[in-house]
Amino acid sequence: MPTSGSYFHLHLVSDSTGETLITVARAVAAQYVNVTSVEHVYPLVRSQKQLDRVLTEIEEAPGIVLFTLLEKDLVGRLEAKCQEINSPSLSIIGPVMQLFQAYLGAATTGRVGAQHTLNAEYFKRIDALNYTMMHDDGQHTEGLEEADVVLVGVSRTSKTPTSIYLANRGIRTANVPLVPGIPLPHQLETLKNPLVVSLHATPERLIQVRQNRLLSMGSDNANVDYIDRHAVAEEVTFARRLSAKFGWALLDVTRRSIEETAAAVMKLLADRQRQRVIE
């Protein structure tokens, strides 16, 4: 049972980085708006001594225990302790591994952290991150043709965080701000290889985000046009006209999280790549 009516302890035990656990746990916890999870994350648990500390903390603050451990001795001790103190536990990857094994008819290697090996995919992500950081906010526009995706949009349409998220997926992403009165980089007008996606939001949403941004910076709102309803609406219209002129893909990010925006961009990119194969 939860320690309180408003929160519960959530123990995430991993023999690797814990990213898988955190992602799954938060996706589920988000469905329970009236209760908050107090996360206890234990990455790189690979020895009995390291597990001792974990078991002590679980015993001190019982709650739900999720784990991604491959070593059978560690799994056995963890499950035994959870049963002893009446804390529910579940292996996140266990059922999936059993399904794979049944279908493939082969045993697993049991290699800890196998998804984080320094392979070609890993270095592809690093290259994408380096490219994206160098081509953030309209920098080095001479290299835009080398991008997989170019994001454009007015201020506060989440261009930079979306670019970084995509880069973490190995997608070389540049972003260029659209500002009325400032000419577009000529490279942006003649791109052939990258997918150009124009991010849009309603004026109301942009004003809200910009006001929060100004407050966080301690600004006195001196730049009135930045949050003026009429001026912001003109920016949005300007961006839409450019998108229509150059045939850029349009994506409304008004109610999208960074993850949802990135997923939509990746779908557009995949659809474009499939179309090119067909042609």
PEFENUR-V892559 format. One record per pair of residues at least 4 apart in sequence whose C-alpha atoms are under 8 Angstrom apart, sorted by the first residue. I is the first residue (numbers start at 1). GAP is how many residues later the second one is. If there is no record, write none. Layout:
I;GAP
I;GAP
This chain:
1;62
2;5
2;6
2;7
2;61
3;4
3;5
3;6
3;60
4;4
5;30
6;28
6;29
6;30
7;28
7;29
7;30
7;31
8;27
8;28
8;29
8;30
8;55
8;56
9;28
9;29
9;30
9;31
9;52
9;53
9;54
9;55
10;27
10;28
10;29
10;30
10;53
10;54
10;55
10;56
11;28
11;29
11;30
11;31
11;47
11;52
11;53
11;54
11;55
12;6
12;9
12;10
12;27
12;28
12;29
12;30
12;53
12;54
12;55
13;5
13;8
13;28
13;29
13;30
13;32
13;41
13;52
13;53
13;54
13;55
13;56
14;4
14;7
14;28
14;29
14;30
14;31
14;53
14;54
14;55
15;28
15;29
15;30
15;31
15;53
15;54
15;55
15;97
15;98
16;27
16;28
16;29
16;96
16;97
17;26
17;27
17;96
18;4
18;23
18;24
18;25
18;26
18;50
19;4
20;4
21;4
21;45
21;46
21;47
21;71
22;4
23;4
24;4
25;4
26;4
27;4
28;4
29;4
29;7
29;8
32;4
42;12
45;5
45;6
45;24
46;4
46;5
46;25
46;28
47;4
47;27
48;4
48;26
49;4
50;4
51;4
51;23
51;27
52;4
53;4
54;4
55;4
55;23
55;26
56;4
57;4
58;4
58;5
59;26
62;23
62;25
63;24
63;25
64;23
64;24
64;25
65;17
65;22
65;23
65;24
65;25
66;23
66;24
66;25
66;26
67;22
67;23
67;24
67;25
68;23
68;24
68;25
68;26
69;5
69;6
69;22
70;4
70;5
70;40
70;41
70;42
71;4
71;39
72;4
73;4
74;4
75;4
76;4
77;4
78;4
79;4
79;10
80;4
81;4
82;4
82;5
82;6
82;7
83;4
83;5
91;4
92;4
93;4
94;4
95;4
96;4
97;4
97;11
98;4
99;4
100;4
100;5
101;4
101;5
101;6
101;7
102;4
113;4
116;6
117;5
118;4
118;5
119;4
120;4
121;4
121;49
122;4
123;4
124;4
124;46
125;4
125;42
125;43
125;44
125;45
125;46
126;4
126;42
126;44
127;4
127;43
127;45
128;4
128;39
128;40
128;42
128;43
128;44
128;45
129;4
129;35
129;38
129;39
129;41
129;43
130;4
131;4
131;41
131;42
131;43
132;4
132;31
132;32
132;35
132;40
132;41
132;42
133;31
134;5
134;6
135;4
135;5
135;6
135;8
135;9
135;38
135;39
135;40
136;24
136;38
136;39
136;40
137;23
137;37
137;38
137;39
137;40
138;36
138;37
138;38
138;39
139;37
140;4
141;44
141;46
141;47
142;45
143;4
144;6
144;30
144;43
144;44
144;47
144;50
145;42
145;46
145;47
145;48
145;49
146;26
146;47
146;48
147;25
147;26
147;27
147;46
147;47
148;23
148;24
148;25
148;45
148;46
148;47
149;22
149;23
149;24
149;25
149;45
149;46
149;47
149;48
149;120
150;23
150;24
150;25
150;26
150;44
150;45
150;46
150;47
151;8
151;12
151;22
151;23
151;24
151;25
151;45
151;46
151;47
151;48
152;7
152;23
152;24
152;25
152;26
152;44
152;45
152;46
152;47
153;4
153;6
153;23
153;24
153;25
153;45
153;46
153;47
153;86
154;23
154;24
154;25
154;45
154;46
154;81
154;82
154;85
155;22
155;23
155;24
156;50
156;53
156;54
157;42
157;43
157;44
157;49
157;96
158;4
158;100
159;4
159;16
159;40
160;4
160;15
161;4
161;97
162;4
162;96
162;97
162;99
162;100
163;4
163;10
163;11
163;12
163;99
164;4
164;9
165;4
165;93
165;94
165;97
166;4
166;5
166;6
166;7
166;96
166;100
167;4
167;5
167;6
178;4
178;6
178;61
179;56
180;55
180;58
184;4
184;5
185;4
186;4
187;4
189;57
195;53
195;74
195;77
196;52
196;53
197;51
197;52
197;53
197;54
197;68
198;41
198;45
198;50
198;51
198;52
198;53
199;51
199;52
199;53
199;54
200;36
200;39
200;40
200;50
200;51
200;52
200;53
200;54
201;4
201;5
201;35
201;51
201;52
201;53
202;4
202;34
202;52
203;4
203;26
203;29
203;30
203;33
204;4
204;25
205;4
205;49
206;4
206;21
206;26
207;4
207;19
207;20
207;21
207;22
207;25
208;4
209;4
210;4
210;16
210;17
211;4
211;16
212;4
213;4
214;4
214;5
214;6
214;7
215;4
215;5
223;4
224;4
225;6
225;7
226;5
226;6
227;4
227;5
228;4
229;4
230;4
231;4
232;4
233;4
234;4
235;4
236;4
237;4
238;4
239;4
240;4
241;4
242;4
243;4
243;5
243;6
243;7
244;4
251;10
251;13
252;4
253;4
253;8
256;4
256;5
257;4
258;4
259;4
260;4
261;4
262;4
263;4
264;4
265;4
266;4
267;4
268;4
269;4
270;4
271;4
272;4
273;4
274;4
275;4
